[in-house]
Amino acid sequence: MVPEADTLIDALAARVTTLARRNDASLPADRELTYYDSLTVPPVAIAGMLQRWAEYVPEAGTVLMAAAIFLERFGERQALGVHSHSMHRLVVAALVVASKYVQDYCIPGQFYTDLTGVSAEELARLQLQFWSDLDFDLHISAEDFARARAAFPERPRAPPAAAPASPCTVACPQ
């Protein structure tokens, strides 16, 4: 079972932001820029990006879970890869790759361009770089999914509301 998108948004945004802040303190001043680095930190919060994604992308919970797994793999392979100047572009790359991996139908590239505000050419380069940085290892095993699922706290769910009285005046078959 996939956690609700809101649970994933909060937890994933907190993880990425915390990791970026921690790595910011360790970044050498003379470091080489990566493809994910931006010159300025975008003003939009990661949670806002993820919320927008969840509003418009089908199967948002599963896509967010896959993106979280891919970002975890990226972090294991790239020392100091996530920081304030790279986190937005990394999250966009992970979301697009996860969306394409998880969904059984083709969503036009223009949809992702409109959703992210990143040009089609730039989005294609980000995806290719992200795939390459993951060594094209996109397989998510049941164990990977279970481990990621366990890492996200479960929100208590509100009990279902009582069904309203039926306005139907005709007897329905039992």
C-alpha positions, 0 to 999 in steps of 0.5 A: 500500500502506498502512503497518501500523497500528503504524507509523502509530500511532507516527509520527502520535502523535509528529507530533501530540505534537511539533507540540502541544508546539512550538505550546504555546510560541507560544500567546498567553495571551489567545487565543480558545478554539477548539471543540477546546480542552479546559480540561485536557489529557486524561491519555491519550496520543495513541498510546494513543488511536490504538492503541485505534482500531486495535484496534476499527475495520476498515481501521485502517491506511487510516483512520489514513492518511486521518486523518493527511492531514486533520490535515495539511490542518487544520494548514496552514489553522489557525495554532496549531490543534494544541496540548496542549489541542486535540490530543485532540479534533482527533485524535478528530474526524479519526479519525471523519471519516476512518473515515466517509470511508474505509469503505464501510459504516455504523458506528452513531454509538454505536460511536464514542461508546463508543470515544472516550468523547465524547457523540454530540452532542459528536462530531457538533459536532466532526465538523461543525467539523472538516469546516468547518475543512477547507472540506469538502475530504475528497478524497484524491488518489493524490498526496496518499496517496503523499506521506503514505505517503512521510512515514511510515517503513517498519518492517522486517518480520519474515520469515514463520514457517516453516509448521508440519508438517501434522498431516494424515495423508491425502495431499492432492492436489497 
